[in-house]
Amino acid sequence: MYNQRFSVSNSRKFRIRHWLLLLFVIGAFLLTGRYLWREKRWRYIVIHHTASDAGNLEYYKRIHQTERGWPDIAYHFVINNGASGTVPGQIEVSDLWRNRSRGLSTKITYINYFGIAVVMVGNLERHKPSTLQYQALVQLLANLSNEFNIPVERMIGHRELQQTACPGKYLDLEQLRQDVAKKLSQ
């Protein structure tokens, strides 16, 4: 009789310990899991151009909110061309990046969710980006590649995903990938 009570008591303690451990694991996951998921999820970098030579992050954010009804700008990073009071090659970071939210830069939900959207201010269908702007793009892509383990093969132009001219014929995507790979090997 005594042994039976003893084993029931141990069994109950055993179950309580397991439930407490399970609750601890669930709590730890809820506290850190969302953050870790956001940081580990990036698989692509999608490159765009604005198709306009004027503007900056605030300008395009306002357009996307008022004309398209989006909650924010479609891109995580904006690389300026020197127009609208900006410095050529200046990189502006959007709230989407600060919050690690998905972008709205393509019509492909999977890419929007797992892709980092980078836009260059300028119409790259009409002209090349400035040297400073291009160098800033290469450096940003190399930094993102290092930080999130994104290979250069997954740095893609918008036109490689959809029927569009974006990011423009004057942005040679193969050369860009080679330049980023070279930067990564230094």
C-alpha positions, 0 to 999 in steps of 0.5 A, spaced: 500 500 500 505 504 501 509 503 495 503 504 491 502 511 494 509 512 493 509 511 486 502 515 484 506 521 488 512 520 484 508 519 477 504 526 479 510 529 480 513 527 474 507 529 470 507 536 473 515 537 472 513 535 464 508 540 464 512 545 467 518 544 462 513 544 457 510 551 459 517 554 460 519 551 452 512 554 450 514 561 453 521 561 451 518 560 444 513 565 444 518 570 447 524 569 442 521 565 436 518 570 432 524 574 433 528 568 430 523 567 425 523 574 422 531 574 422 532 567 419 526 567 414 530 572 408 531 568 402 531 573 396 533 580 395 529 583 389 532 589 386 527 595 383 527 602 380 522 607 381 522 609 374 522 616 376 528 620 377 525 624 383 523 622 390 526 619 396 523 614 401 518 619 404 515 621 397 514 614 395 511 612 402 506 617 401 505 615 394 504 608 396 499 610 402 495 615 398 494 612 391 495 605 392 492 604 399 498 600 402 500 601 410 507 603 408 512 604 402 513 597 398 520 597 399 525 595 405 531 600 402 531 606 398 538 608 394 537 615 393 540 618 386 541 625 389 534 628 387 529 631 392 534 633 397 538 627 398 545 625 397 547 620 391 548 613 394 544 615 400 541 609 403 534 610 407 531 604 411 524 604 411 519 602 417 518 595 413 525 593 415 525 596 422 519 592 423 522 586 419 515 586 415 514 583 408 514 588 402 509 589 397 514 590 391 512 584 387 505 580 386 508 574 388 506 573 396 512 568 397 517 573 394 514 579 398 514 575 404 521 572 404 524 577 400 528 583 402 526 589 397 531 594 395 529 600 390 534 605 386 531 612 385 531 613 378 529 611 371 534 605 369 530 604 363 533 611 360 540 611 364 545 608 368 545 609 375 550 614 378 557 611 380 555 612 387 548 609 387 551 603 384 556 602 389 551 603 395 547 598 391 553 593 391 555 594 398 548 594 401 547 587 397 554 584 400 552 586 407 545 583 406 548 577 403 553 576 409 548 577 414 542 573 412 546 568 408 543 570 401 547 567 395 548 572 389 544 567 385 538 569 389 539 577 388 534 578 383 531 583 379 523 584 379 523 583 371 526 576 373 519 575 377 514 578 373 512 581 366 516 588 367 522 592 365 524 593 372 529 595 374 531 597 368 535 595 362 541 599 364 542 595 370 546 589 368 543 584 373 549 579 371 554 584 372 551 586 379 551 579 381 559 579 379 560 585 383 557 583 389 560 576 389 567 580 388 565 584 394 564 578 398 570 575 396 574 581 399 
